[in-house]
Amino acid sequence: MAVKLRLMRMGKKKQPTYRVVAADARSPRNGRFIEIVGTYQPREDPSVISIDNDKAVHWLRHGAQPTERVEKLLKISGAWEQFTGTAPVIPPTPEPTPTKGYTAPSPAKPPKVVAPPVEEAPAEEASADAPADEAPADAEAPAAEAPAEGETA
């Protein structure tokens, strides 16, 4: 008995959904089937593909021949790569090309980091906390104590 993996149409008029089934090759499209392998809903955005990969690989290993469309669905779901034992071929993503008015930032220039300005406490507030007799510790010595220019002590 020749087994095929194929789509079986379901759903309403103009709103198809499909079952992916393992069926005898001699039975009609919507006729008898052996086992349901998955479903395919092309009307959804994006299309919904739900395939039991273990069942699909089981039937492929036992000689089932997929139709062209089912083979594409099996590749999308990953069952075909399981069956063949190859890794999926993923094309490399191309570098984005500059468009009009767009310039790519050059990797040689690091971004500038600007530190926010540090605010210092005003001297008046600092002296208000200290007693009036004493000068702040960081203030300069009074001019009376320092010898004037030209005078010696």
N, C-alpha and C positions, 0 to 999 in steps of 0.2 A: 504494500500500500504506500503510495507516494503522499507525503505530508508537506503542506505548504503553510508558511506563516503569511497571513494576508489580512486585509482590512474587511470588516463586516459592517455595513452601513446601518446606523441606528438614528434615532432622532426624528424630528418633525420635517415637514416640507420646507425646503430652503434653509434648514438649520441642522446640517448633518453633524453627527458625532460618530465616531468609529470605534469598534472593538478590534484589537489585534488578536487574532485567533490562530490556533493550530488546527487545520482542517484537512480532510482528504482532498486531494487535487481534483477529484471527479465531482465533488459536491458543489452545488451552486453557491454564488457569493453570499447570500443571506441564508443559506441552508444549514445543514448539520455541521457541527464543529466538534473537535475533540476536547479542546481546553481553551479558556480565555487567558491570554498572556498579558494584555494591558488595554489601555484606552488612548484615544487621540481625539482632541477637540480643537479643530482648526479655526473655529469661529471666535474663540476667545482671543483677547489681545494681551499678552502674547499667547501663542498656541500652547495648549496644555498637553503634555505627553507624559503618561504614567505607565511605565512598562516594568513588569516583574523580571528583572534581569536574570535571576536564577532559572525561571521557567523558560525564558527565551533561549538562554545558553543550553539548557537541557535539550530542547527540541532541535536546535542547530547541531548539537553533537550527535543526535540520533538521525540526522540526515534531512531535516526539514529544509526546504528551499524558500527563502523569503522573497516576496515580490520587491520590485524596485523601491516603491514608496516605503514599505516596511523596513527594508535594509537601511534607508536613510534615517528612519525613526530609531532604529536600533543603534546606529552610529551616534545619534544625538544623545540617547539615554546612556550610552557606554557599554551596552551589552555586546555589541559587535567587537569592541576591543577586548572584552573578556574572552570571547569565543576565539578570536584569531591570536590573542596573546601579544598583540602589539600595543604600544603606547599611542594615544591619540596624537595626531599631527596638528600642532597649534602653530599657525603662521606667526612670525615675529611681528610685533606692533611697529609700524613705521614711526619715525621721528616726526613730530608736528612741524609742518612747514609754516614759516612766518606769513601772515596775511597782511593786507594793506593796513598800515598804521600800528602794527604789532611788532615790537622788538623784544626778543627773548633776553632775559637778564643774563649778563655774562657771569660765568662762575668764578672768574678771576677776582672780581671786586667783592669783598665781604660787605654785608650791610653795615651802615654806620649806626653806632649805638650812642645815643645822646642821653647823658645822665641828667636828671632833673636838678635844678639849682637848689643848693642847700641853704636854708634860711637860718641865720644866726639870731640869737636873742639880742634885742637892743641893749645897750650899755645902761640905759636909764633904769630898766626893770631890774637888772642885776644889782645896781647900786641901791635901789630902794629896799631890797631885802637886807643889805648889810647895814650896820650902824653908821650914822652920819659922821662920826669921829674918824672912823677908819676908811682909808681909800681902798678900792678893790685891789686884789692881789696882783692882777695883771696890769694895773695902771702904772704909768711912769712915775719916777720919783719927782717930788716937787722941785721947782727951779731954785727955791731958797736954800735948800740943802746942798745943791750942787754948786761947786765954785763957778763963778762967772768967768767969762773969757778974759784972760789977761790978769786975773787975780790968782794968787796962790794962797793956800790955806795955812 
